[in-house]
Amino acid sequence: MEDCKIGLNNIIAPSALIGKGATIGSFCIIGDGVVIGEGAIIKNYVELREGTFIGKECYIDSRVSTSGNCIVGAGVTLRYGAIIARRVQIGKGSYLCPNVMTIYTNHEGEPQNGIVIGQRAFIGTGAVIGGGVTLGDDVIIGALSYVNRDCPSPGIYMGAPVRFHDLS
């Protein structure tokens, strides 16, 4: 925990690894096997459950939660209230707006395949991404959209359910 800044009233598992220059706010829960990369900023009231990997130079805003076994690539921003389900992978440089939610189970509570979000993706406020969905690099998801299918090509997807919009 070299050159780290750690706030008050945190619970940090002994097996957690915190990179050089990382900042952790107050009232956070950092679970077993969590890795926080160099220079990452974790704000207040964040819960990172076991097996979560946070890359270098990430910004994790207040009240973000992960369910564990997630991979958050370098330079990712997760804004206020985002919920990252189990087995989600987020590519480098992606930006998730406030209150984005990812889903791990179907309506019957059965686990689905993990979600993959490509590099430099932008997910608008309040979007919901269903289990097993893959978003390609440079994909933009509109605010309040429900993503129930893969969005492989760069471009803008929006709606409930989501569909591609050609704005050219």
Backbone torsions as a table, in degrees:
resi	resn	phi	psi	omega
1	MET	NA	47.9	-177.1
2	GLU	-70.0	129.6	177.2
3	ASP	57.7	27.9	179.5
4	CYS	-89.2	154.9	172.3
5	LYS	-116.8	121.4	-177.5
6	ILE	-126.1	125.5	-177.5
7	GLY	-75.1	-160.6	-173.5
8	LEU	-96.4	154.0	170.5
9	ASN	58.6	40.1	176.6
10	ASN	-95.5	153.9	169.6
11	ILE	-115.4	113.6	-177.4
12	ILE	-123.7	117.7	-179.1
13	ALA	-62.2	144.3	179.4
14	PRO	-59.0	-26.8	-178.6
15	SER	-86.1	-2.8	178.4
16	ALA	-70.1	142.0	177.1
17	LEU	-113.2	125.8	-177.9
18	ILE	-118.8	121.0	-176.0
19	GLY	-70.9	162.2	179.8
20	LYS	-55.5	133.2	174.6
21	GLY	74.9	9.1	178.7
22	ALA	-73.9	153.9	177.0
23	THR	-123.7	131.6	176.6
24	ILE	-124.5	125.6	-179.3
25	GLY	-69.8	-149.3	-178.4
26	SER	-108.8	157.1	176.0
27	PHE	61.7	37.6	179.0
28	CYS	-100.0	154.3	173.6
29	ILE	-120.8	117.7	-178.8
30	ILE	-116.1	112.5	-171.5
31	GLY	-82.4	179.3	179.2
32	ASP	-58.6	137.2	175.0
33	GLY	70.0	9.4	177.3
34	VAL	-72.5	138.5	175.6
35	VAL	-119.7	126.7	177.2
36	ILE	-116.1	119.9	-174.9
37	GLY	-71.1	166.6	179.0
38	GLU	-55.6	136.4	174.3
39	GLY	70.7	5.6	178.8
40	ALA	-69.5	147.0	177.3
41	ILE	-116.8	119.6	178.0
42	ILE	-113.0	117.8	-177.8
43	LYS	-81.2	-161.0	-173.5
44	ASN	-81.9	151.9	175.0
45	TYR	59.0	36.2	178.1
46	VAL	-94.8	138.6	174.4
47	GLU	-120.0	118.1	177.0
48	LEU	-114.1	105.5	-176.5
49	ARG	-79.8	170.0	-170.7
50	GLU	-49.0	139.2	175.7
51	GLY	78.4	8.6	177.8
52	THR	-78.9	135.2	177.0
53	PHE	-115.0	121.9	177.1
54	ILE	-111.1	121.6	-177.3
55	GLY	-72.1	178.0	179.3
56	LYS	-63.6	146.2	171.7
57	GLU	56.9	30.2	175.3
58	CYS	-83.0	155.7	173.9
59	TYR	-121.0	113.4	179.9
60	ILE	-112.0	107.3	-174.1
61	ASP	-73.2	170.7	-178.4
62	SER	-58.8	147.0	174.7
63	ARG	64.6	21.6	171.7
64	VAL	-80.9	141.2	177.9
65	SER	-131.1	142.2	169.8
66	THR	-119.6	148.5	179.1
67	SER	-89.0	-4.1	177.6
68	GLY	108.0	161.0	179.8
69	ASN	52.6	43.8	178.8
70	CYS	-111.1	155.0	174.4
71	ILE	-124.3	119.7	178.6
72	VAL	-113.7	112.8	-175.3
73	GLY	-68.0	170.2	-178.8
74	ALA	-59.1	141.9	174.0
75	GLY	70.4	16.6	179.3
76	VAL	-81.6	145.3	173.4
77	THR	-115.9	125.7	173.4
78	LEU	-115.9	112.3	-175.3
79	ARG	-84.1	174.2	-171.6
80	TYR	-44.0	127.7	171.1
81	GLY	77.0	7.0	178.2
82	ALA	-65.3	142.6	177.6
83	ILE	-119.8	119.1	-177.4
84	ILE	-109.5	114.2	-176.2
85	ALA	-75.5	174.7	177.3
86	ARG	-58.3	147.0	172.4
87	ARG	59.2	31.8	173.7
88	VAL	-91.9	136.7	174.0
89	GLN	-118.1	126.6	-179.3
90	ILE	-117.9	122.4	-176.7
91	GLY	-72.7	161.5	-178.8
92	LYS	-50.5	140.1	171.6
93	GLY	71.0	10.8	179.5
94	SER	-79.0	159.3	-176.3
95	TYR	-134.2	118.1	175.8
96	LEU	-109.6	120.4	-178.2
97	CYS	-70.8	175.2	-179.2
98	PRO	-56.9	144.2	171.9
99	ASN	61.4	26.5	170.7
100	VAL	-72.0	140.3	-179.0
101	MET	-128.0	133.6	172.8
102	THR	-110.5	149.3	-173.2
103	ILE	-120.4	136.1	-178.3
104	TYR	-101.9	-25.8	-176.6
105	THR	-117.1	164.2	173.7
106	ASN	-89.7	-173.1	-176.0
107	HIS	-65.9	-13.8	177.9
108	GLU	-100.5	7.9	178.7
109	GLY	79.3	11.3	179.8
110	GLU	-85.8	132.0	179.4
111	PRO	-59.8	141.4	176.8
112	GLN	-110.1	172.0	174.2
113	ASN	-62.0	157.8	178.9
114	GLY	-65.3	165.6	177.6
115	ILE	-98.7	138.4	175.8
116	VAL	-119.9	123.1	176.3
117	ILE	-112.6	122.7	-176.5
118	GLY	-68.2	-176.9	179.4
119	GLN	-74.1	145.2	174.9
120	ARG	59.2	26.3	176.6
121	ALA	-75.6	152.6	175.9
122	PHE	-127.3	120.1	-178.0
123	ILE	-113.8	118.6	-174.8
124	GLY	-70.9	162.6	-177.2
125	THR	-52.8	132.3	173.9
126	GLY	73.9	7.8	178.0
127	ALA	-69.0	148.8	177.4
128	VAL	-120.5	129.1	-178.4
129	ILE	-115.0	118.3	-177.2
130	GLY	-73.6	160.7	-178.7
131	GLY	-61.7	143.4	176.3
132	GLY	79.5	4.6	-176.9
133	VAL	-85.1	143.2	174.3
134	THR	-118.5	127.2	174.7
135	LEU	-109.2	130.4	-178.8
136	GLY	-75.9	177.9	176.2
137	ASP	-63.4	145.1	174.3
138	ASP	61.6	27.3	176.2
139	VAL	-85.5	140.2	175.0
140	ILE	-116.3	126.5	177.4
141	ILE	-110.8	125.2	-178.3
142	GLY	-67.8	155.9	178.1
143	ALA	-56.6	142.7	176.4
144	LEU	63.0	19.0	177.9
145	SER	-81.5	153.5	172.8
146	TYR	-113.2	114.4	-176.3
147	VAL	-96.2	106.2	-177.8
148	ASN	-115.0	6.7	179.6
149	ARG	-148.2	162.5	178.6
150	ASP	-62.2	145.7	175.5
151	CYS	-127.1	81.9	-168.7
152	PRO	-79.7	-30.7	-173.1
153	SER	-95.1	146.8	175.2
154	PRO	-56.5	143.0	178.5
155	GLY	148.6	-171.2	-176.0
156	ILE	-106.1	128.2	177.5
157	TYR	-123.7	135.7	178.4
158	MET	-157.9	164.1	178.3
159	GLY	112.0	177.0	178.8
160	ALA	-137.0	97.2	4.0
161	PRO	-77.0	161.8	-175.8
162	VAL	-65.7	144.4	170.7
163	ARG	-145.9	157.3	-177.8
164	PHE	-72.2	139.9	177.2
165	HIS	-124.0	119.0	177.1
166	ASP	-90.6	110.1	-176.4
167	LEU	-97.8	11.7	-178.9
168	SER	-81.5	NA	NA
